[in-house]
Amino acid sequence: MDSMRHPTHKAILFHLEETLAAELAASLKAACCEVHHISMASPAVSGDLVFCTTGPQFHAAKTMFPHLPVIVVSRLPETDEWLDALEAGAADYCAAPFEIIHLRWLFETHAGEARKGTAREKRSAKGPQPDSPRIRRARSAAFIRSRQQEQQRR
């Protein structure tokens, strides 16, 4: 079987605006992903990553899919929105236009990280380690934000 023709990953598009969802779904399908559009939790739906926007949708996605990485999606790339999303606990940020190589990277990075994280959680209930990816992302976001504030003061 040719893995390029069959879906290799599952994406959940959660409460996305119709045109943004259509654009993202087309790119995900081109990247060999199975796409599920949902607006409420469904026990029958499983996936590797959840894509949603910021705000209440993000918090609902984190609550409904606590073991899946949540990727914040935006029509336009905004540095502040990206940093806010990471600080709020998003696995990553993705803005239109959606590139197949970037979408594949998101799955390879975060879907694999989620599987490792689940196994790690079963072994230890100590919480995030000092060098965990989430801690590194939070530190990076804080550093970028402090640099922006410093530049604004000048």
MOWO-V498576 format. One record per pair of residues at least 6 apart in sequence whose C-alpha atoms are under 6 Angstrom apart, sorted by the first residue. I is the first residue (numbers start at 0). J is the second residue. Records with the same first field share a line. If there is no record, write none. Layout:
# MOWO-V498576
I: J, J
This chain:
# MOWO-V498576
6: 31, 32, 33
7: 31, 32
8: 32
9: 32, 33, 34, 46, 47
10: 34, 46, 47, 48
11: 35, 49
12: 36, 50
13: 37, 38, 50, 51
14: 38
15: 51
30: 99
40: 63
47: 110
48: 67, 68
49: 69
50: 69, 70, 71
51: 71, 72
52: 71, 72
68: 90
69: 89, 90
70: 89, 90, 91, 92
71: 92
72: 93, 94
73: 94
74: 94, 95
75: 94
76: 94
81: 92
82: 140
86: 137
